[in-house]
C-alpha cells in the first residue's frame, strides 16, 4: 500500500511465559519468537530476489527458522533493527 506508516517498537516485555497475546486472527496466523543469537547466525539469514513485470529487480532479506520464514516488511524491519542494535555483528 502507498502511504502506509510503520512504527517498529523494540521493548523488553519480561519473561515470554508471562505474556498473554491476543493477535487479530484476520492478520496473524501464528506467533513465534526467535532469539537474537538465532537471527545472527549466517545459516539462518538469506535473501529473496524479486522482479517486477517492468523488469525492475530488488532483493529483500529473509530469516529462516525451521518451518517459519520471516520475510517481507517484517524481515526488512528485523534487518534494520539488527543493524542498529548490533553494529559490527550483523
Secondary structure, DSSP 8 states (H G I E B T S, - for coil): -TT----------S-GGG------TTT-S------HHHHHSGGGEEEEEEE-TTS-EEEEEEEEETTEEE-HHHHHHHHHHHHHHSTTT-
